[in-house]
Amino acid sequence: MTVGDSIDIEIGDLHRIENIGSNDVIFIEVQTGTYFGEDDIERIEDDFGR
């Protein structure tokens, strides 16, 4: 992806982001729908122990 690109992730899709470059990445998450809580997040793998 490049500057200004966006991606849609469907409900239930497994996903992960990684910066493979040397520049900082600004990641903006936008949720849509009627429920915006985070208690429905299921972490499949987490390198940071969350």
N, C-alpha and C positions, 0 to 999 in steps of 0.2 A: 504494500500500500504506500501511497505517497501523500504529501501535504494536502489536506482538504478532503481526502477520501472518507467514505463511511461504509459501514457494513451492517446488515440486518441479521440478527441472530434469533431464530425462531424458538418458541417455547419448547423446552426439552432438549434442545441441541447442546451437546457438550462443546465447550469452547475455552480457549486460553489465549493470552496475548504475551508476546515476548518481543523485546527490542533487540534486534540483531545488528543495529547500527551503532554509531558512536555519538549521534546527536540525541538530545533528550526527546522523549515522546510525551505528548500531552494526550491523555486518554479521557474522553468525556462519555460517560454512560447516560443514556436517556431511556427511561422506562415509559411504556405506554400501557394503557388499559385502565382498569378500575381499582386495582390493588397495587400499592407501592411499598409494602413491607419487605423486609429482608429475611424473614423467618422461613421463606420458601426456597432459600438457596441451599442446594445440596452440593457439597464439595467432594468431588470424586478423588482428586489428588491435590495436595497443597504443600508446596515446598516450604511454606512459611509457618506451618503448624497452627493455622487458624481452625 
